[in-house]
Amino acid sequence: MPWPPGRGQEDAKIKEVWELVTGFSGYAFCKAHSTAYGVEEYQAAWLKRYYPAEFMAGVLTNGKGFYDPLVYILECHRLGIKLLPASINQPGPAFGVENGAIRLPAVRTKGLTTKTIDRIVEERRHGPFKSLADFHCRTAPQTDELENLIRVGAFDEFGGTRTAQFWECQQLHRLFGQTAAGQGWLLPPENLNRLPQTALREPTRRERLEAEAELFGFAVSAHPLELFDDIAWDTYCPVSRLGDHVGEKIVTCGLVVEQRTHHQITGEPMTFLTLADWTGMAETELFAQTYKSYGLATVRYPVLEIEATVESFENGRGSSLRALRAGRPRVTFAGGNPGLPN
């Protein structure tokens, strides 16, 4: 069988490339396998179109997929799906759906032991928790576990402020320590909810968002990018407008939500980044030479400024960025003028 015509290439090179192509049959997907994936992809697309909240809740619950959960949270915002804060009476572990919104499961709070998670889920099956004290009596969590649940708002439904919840937590542990779950007390303690004279102030909105980001991995009560409100976002090319600049050099900026390091055929490292701004997400490649010069910036700055050439996908339905430079982003100073931090 003669080799296909090679458009001016040498026969040896044609043979080498053709053998690579034919060799692919040794590990390529069979038709049945490809068909099964095609059916699954169609089903997933249908569910996302007609049941977006349920679909995204399922993705978040099962923890599967190519990206970090933050990426799926950003997709929820893009789809207009509201996120509800954790509630101790809806502990999970699955992400729930309520009237088209997704409820964060309380047991996904970082710092909870498996033992405590199991007790919370089991006790909730026996009936709702009626107060923070009732929760403590029935589950006997450690002090830091209870404090973390307070910080994400798991007990806000009981009506007390976060400050009051914090001091009640200290009193409960001082009075009862690590008693066995369900042991309770003969007589309810007096003045359990009395605040000290030097009560702490309530956390600010930003502090609440920071606590959510620390304990869930992303902000829940607002868009995750609200934590980066000092970035001069309006001075950059937005991700949603990249398609208007195919073949051009642009400067954009985004939160690094995914980073994957690979090696080129030469053995040199390169990286793929997924950047997110207020308008969408974009894929970015830093090839070996660029990565060698600017790779440190991709680790140092959570929000990254990228100078890049916009390249169109082969199907024309989207674009990616071939990075030329990466660095710290411009910030907005008090006077309102963008610039670089000192």
C-alpha positions as CSV (number, residue, x, y, z in Angstrom):
1,M,0.0,0.0,0.0
2,P,1.6,3.3,-1.1
3,W,1.9,6.1,1.4
4,P,-0.5,9.1,0.8
5,P,0.9,12.1,-1.0
6,G,2.8,14.3,1.3
7,R,2.5,17.8,-0.1
8,G,6.2,18.1,-0.7
9,Q,7.4,16.3,2.4
10,E,10.1,13.7,2.3
11,D,9.0,10.0,2.1
12,A,10.7,9.2,5.5
13,K,8.8,11.9,7.3
14,I,5.5,10.9,5.6
15,K,6.1,7.3,6.8
16,E,6.9,8.4,10.3
17,V,3.7,10.5,10.6
18,W,1.5,7.8,9.0
19,E,2.8,5.1,11.4
20,L,1.9,7.4,14.3
21,V,-1.6,7.8,13.0
22,T,-2.1,4.1,12.3
23,G,-0.6,3.2,15.7
24,F,-3.4,5.2,17.4
25,S,-5.8,2.4,16.7
26,G,-4.0,0.4,19.4
27,Y,-5.4,2.5,22.2
28,A,-8.2,4.6,20.6
29,F,-11.8,4.3,21.9
30,C,-13.8,1.6,20.3
31,K,-17.1,2.7,18.7
32,A,-19.2,1.3,21.5
33,H,-17.1,3.2,24.0
34,S,-17.4,6.4,22.0
35,T,-21.1,5.9,21.6
36,A,-21.7,5.5,25.3
37,Y,-19.8,8.7,26.0
38,G,-21.8,10.5,23.4
39,V,-25.1,9.4,25.0
40,E,-23.9,10.5,28.4
41,E,-22.8,13.9,27.0
42,Y,-26.2,14.4,25.4
43,Q,-28.0,13.5,28.7
44,A,-25.8,15.8,30.7
45,A,-26.4,18.7,28.3
46,W,-30.2,18.1,28.4
47,L,-30.2,18.1,32.2
48,K,-28.1,21.2,32.4
49,R,-30.4,23.0,29.9
50,Y,-33.7,22.1,31.6
51,Y,-32.7,21.4,35.2
52,P,-29.6,23.6,35.8
53,A,-29.8,23.8,39.6
54,E,-30.3,20.0,40.0
55,F,-27.5,19.3,37.5
56,M,-25.0,21.7,39.1
57,A,-25.9,20.4,42.6
58,G,-25.2,16.9,41.4
59,V,-21.8,17.9,39.9
60,L,-20.8,19.6,43.2
61,T,-22.1,16.7,45.3
62,N,-20.1,14.0,43.5
63,G,-16.9,16.0,43.2
64,K,-16.2,14.7,39.7
65,G,-15.1,16.7,36.7
66,F,-12.0,18.3,35.3
67,Y,-12.1,21.5,37.3
68,D,-11.9,22.7,40.9
69,P,-15.3,23.2,42.6
70,L,-14.8,27.0,42.4
71,V,-15.2,26.7,38.6
72,Y,-18.6,25.1,39.0
73,I,-19.6,27.8,41.6
74,L,-18.7,30.4,39.0
75,E,-20.8,28.5,36.4
76,C,-23.7,28.7,38.9
77,H,-23.4,32.5,39.0
78,R,-23.2,32.6,35.2
79,L,-26.4,30.6,35.0
80,G,-28.1,32.8,37.5
81,I,-28.4,30.0,40.1
82,K,-28.5,31.4,43.7
83,L,-26.3,29.9,46.4
84,L,-27.8,29.5,49.9
85,P,-25.6,29.5,53.0
86,A,-25.2,26.4,55.1
87,S,-27.9,25.4,57.5
88,I,-27.3,22.9,60.4
89,N,-30.8,21.5,59.8
90,Q,-29.9,20.7,56.1
91,P,-26.5,19.3,56.8
92,G,-26.0,17.3,53.6
93,P,-23.7,15.7,52.7
94,A,-25.4,16.4,49.3
95,F,-25.8,19.9,47.8
96,G,-29.6,20.4,48.1
97,V,-31.9,22.3,45.7
98,E,-34.6,24.7,47.1
99,N,-36.8,26.6,44.7
100,G,-34.1,26.8,42.1
101,A,-31.3,27.7,44.5
102,I,-28.5,25.4,45.7
103,R,-28.0,25.0,49.5
104,L,-24.4,24.5,50.7
105,P,-24.2,21.4,53.0
106,A,-23.1,22.2,56.5
107,V,-21.0,19.0,56.8
108,R,-18.8,20.2,54.0
109,T,-17.3,22.8,56.3
110,K,-13.6,22.2,56.6
111,G,-12.3,21.1,60.0
112,L,-15.1,18.7,60.8
113,T,-14.0,15.2,61.8
114,T,-15.7,12.1,60.2
115,K,-17.0,11.2,63.6
116,T,-18.7,14.6,64.0
117,I,-20.1,14.5,60.5
118,D,-21.6,11.1,61.0
119,R,-23.2,12.2,64.3
120,I,-24.7,15.4,62.7
121,V,-26.2,13.4,59.8
122,E,-27.6,10.7,62.2
123,E,-29.0,13.1,64.7
124,R,-30.7,15.2,62.1
125,R,-32.5,12.0,60.9
126,H,-34.0,11.9,64.4
127,G,-35.4,15.4,64.2
128,P,-34.4,19.0,63.6
129,F,-31.9,20.8,65.9
130,K,-33.8,23.4,67.9
131,S,-30.9,25.6,69.1
132,L,-27.1,25.7,69.2
133,A,-27.3,24.2,72.7
134,D,-29.5,21.4,71.5
135,F,-27.0,20.7,68.7
136,H,-24.1,20.7,71.2
137,C,-26.0,18.3,73.5
138,R,-26.8,15.9,70.7
139,T,-23.5,15.8,68.8
140,A,-20.8,16.9,71.3
141,P,-18.5,18.6,68.7
142,Q,-15.1,19.9,69.5
143,T,-14.8,23.6,70.2
144,D,-13.0,24.5,66.9
145,E,-15.6,22.4,64.9
146,L,-18.5,24.4,66.5
147,E,-16.7,27.7,65.9
148,N,-16.2,26.8,62.2
149,L,-19.9,26.0,61.8
150,I,-20.7,29.4,63.4
151,R,-18.4,31.2,61.0
152,V,-20.2,29.8,57.9
153,G,-23.6,30.7,59.3
154,A,-24.9,27.2,60.0
155,F,-26.8,28.4,63.2
156,D,-28.1,31.8,61.8
157,E,-31.6,30.3,61.5
158,F,-31.9,30.3,65.2
159,G,-31.9,34.1,65.3
160,G,-28.8,34.9,67.3
161,T,-25.9,37.1,66.1
162,R,-22.6,35.5,65.3
163,T,-21.2,37.2,68.4
164,A,-23.8,35.7,70.6
165,Q,-23.3,32.3,69.0
166,F,-19.6,32.5,69.7
167,W,-20.0,33.3,73.4
168,E,-22.6,30.6,73.8
169,C,-20.2,28.2,72.2
170,Q,-17.5,29.1,74.8
171,Q,-20.0,28.8,77.7
172,L,-21.2,25.4,76.5
173,H,-17.7,24.0,76.4
174,R,-16.7,25.6,79.7
175,L,-19.8,24.1,81.4
176,F,-19.9,20.7,79.8
177,G,-16.6,20.1,77.9
178,Q,-16.4,17.1,75.7
179,T,-19.4,15.2,77.2
180,A,-20.8,12.2,75.3
181,A,-23.2,13.0,72.6
182,G,-26.8,12.9,73.8
183,Q,-25.9,13.0,77.5
184,G,-27.5,16.4,78.1
185,W,-28.0,18.0,81.5
186,L,-30.6,17.5,84.3
187,L,-31.3,21.3,84.7
188,P,-30.7,23.8,81.9
189,P,-27.8,26.2,82.9
190,E,-28.6,29.7,83.9
191,N,-27.5,32.8,81.9
192,L,-26.3,30.6,79.0
193,N,-27.0,33.3,76.5
194,R,-25.8,36.2,78.5
195,L,-23.0,38.1,76.6
196,P,-20.0,39.4,78.5
197,Q,-19.5,43.2,78.8
198,T,-16.7,43.1,76.3
199,A,-18.5,41.1,73.6
200,L,-16.8,41.0,70.2
201,R,-18.1,43.0,67.3
202,E,-20.0,41.3,64.5
203,P,-18.0,40.2,61.5
204,T,-18.2,42.5,58.5
205,R,-19.6,41.3,55.1
206,R,-16.0,40.8,53.8
207,E,-15.0,38.9,56.9
208,R,-18.0,36.6,56.4
209,L,-17.0,36.0,52.7
210,E,-13.4,35.3,53.8
211,A,-14.6,32.8,56.3
212,E,-16.7,31.0,53.6
213,A,-13.7,31.0,51.2
214,E,-11.5,29.6,53.9
215,L,-13.9,26.9,55.1
216,F,-15.7,25.9,51.8
217,G,-13.0,26.9,49.3
218,F,-15.2,29.7,47.8
219,A,-17.4,32.6,48.8
220,V,-21.1,31.6,49.1
221,S,-23.0,34.7,50.1
222,A,-21.7,36.7,47.1
223,H,-19.8,36.3,43.8
224,P,-16.3,34.9,44.6
225,L,-14.7,37.8,42.8
226,E,-16.1,40.2,45.3
227,L,-13.1,39.3,47.5
228,F,-10.9,41.0,44.9
229,D,-12.8,44.3,44.7
230,D,-9.5,46.2,44.6
231,I,-8.6,45.0,41.1
232,A,-9.1,47.5,38.3
233,W,-11.3,45.1,36.3
234,D,-12.7,47.8,34.0
235,T,-9.2,48.6,32.7
236,Y,-8.8,45.2,31.0
237,C,-10.3,43.4,28.1
238,P,-13.2,41.4,29.5
239,V,-13.2,37.7,28.8
240,S,-16.6,38.0,27.1
241,R,-15.1,40.3,24.4
242,L,-12.1,38.1,23.5
243,G,-13.8,36.9,20.4
244,D,-13.8,40.4,19.0
245,H,-10.0,40.4,19.0
246,V,-9.0,37.1,17.4
247,G,-5.4,37.4,16.1
248,E,-4.7,40.5,18.1
249,K,-2.7,41.2,21.3
250,I,-4.8,42.1,24.3
251,V,-4.3,42.5,28.0
252,T,-6.8,40.8,30.3
253,C,-7.0,39.8,33.9
254,G,-8.6,37.0,35.8
255,L,-8.7,34.9,39.0
256,V,-6.6,31.7,38.5
257,V,-9.2,29.0,39.1
258,E,-7.3,26.1,37.5
259,Q,-3.7,25.4,36.7
260,R,-2.3,22.3,35.0
261,T,1.5,21.9,34.4
262,H,2.7,19.7,31.5
263,H,5.9,19.1,29.6
264,Q,6.4,19.9,25.9
265,I,8.0,17.3,23.6
266,T,11.3,18.9,24.4
267,G,10.8,18.0,28.1
268,E,10.4,21.7,29.1
269,P,7.6,22.6,31.5
270,M,4.6,24.6,30.4
271,T,1.2,25.4,32.0
272,F,-2.4,25.7,31.1
273,L,-4.4,28.2,33.2
274,T,-8.1,28.9,33.5
275,L,-8.8,32.5,34.3
276,A,-12.1,34.0,35.4
277,D,-13.3,37.6,35.5
278,W,-16.8,39.0,36.0
279,T,-17.9,38.1,32.5
280,G,-16.7,34.5,32.0
281,M,-13.7,32.1,31.9
282,A,-10.9,31.7,29.4
283,E,-8.2,29.1,28.8
284,T,-4.6,30.3,28.6
285,E,-1.4,28.6,27.6
286,L,2.0,29.6,28.8
287,F,4.4,27.7,26.6
288,A,7.9,26.8,27.8
289,Q,9.7,30.1,27.1
290,T,6.9,32.2,28.6
291,Y,6.5,29.9,31.5
292,K,10.2,30.1,32.2
293,S,10.1,33.9,32.4
294,Y,6.7,34.3,34.1
295,G,5.9,31.0,35.8
296,L,6.5,32.4,39.3
297,A,3.8,35.0,38.8
298,T,1.2,32.3,38.2
299,V,1.9,31.0,41.8
300,R,2.5,34.4,43.5
301,Y,-0.7,36.2,42.3
302,P,-4.2,34.7,42.7
303,V,-5.4,37.2,40.2
304,L,-3.2,37.5,37.2
305,E,-2.7,40.0,34.4
306,I,-2.1,38.4,31.1
307,E,-0.8,39.9,27.9
308,A,-1.7,37.4,25.1
309,T,-2.6,36.8,21.6
310,V,-6.2,35.7,21.1
311,E,-6.5,32.4,19.1
312,S,-9.8,31.1,17.8
313,F,-11.0,27.5,18.3
314,E,-11.0,25.4,15.2
315,N,-14.8,25.3,15.2
316,G,-14.9,29.1,15.6
317,R,-17.1,28.9,18.7
318,G,-14.7,30.3,21.3
319,S,-11.1,31.4,21.7
320,S,-8.1,30.8,23.9
321,L,-5.1,32.9,24.9
322,R,-1.5,32.3,24.0
323,A,0.2,34.2,26.8
324,L,3.2,36.4,26.1
325,R,3.5,37.9,29.6
326,A,2.0,37.3,33.1
327,G,2.2,39.5,36.2
328,R,0.5,41.2,39.0
329,P,-2.7,43.0,38.2
330,R,-3.5,46.7,38.4
331,V,-5.4,47.8,41.4
332,T,-7.7,50.7,42.1
333,F,-6.3,53.1,44.8
334,A,-8.5,55.1,47.1
335,G,-8.5,58.0,44.7
336,G,-10.0,55.8,42.0
337,N,-7.0,55.7,39.7
338,P,-5.7,52.3,38.6
339,G,-2.0,51.4,39.1
340,L,0.3,48.7,40.4
341,P,0.7,48.1,44.2
342,N,4.0,49.0,45.7
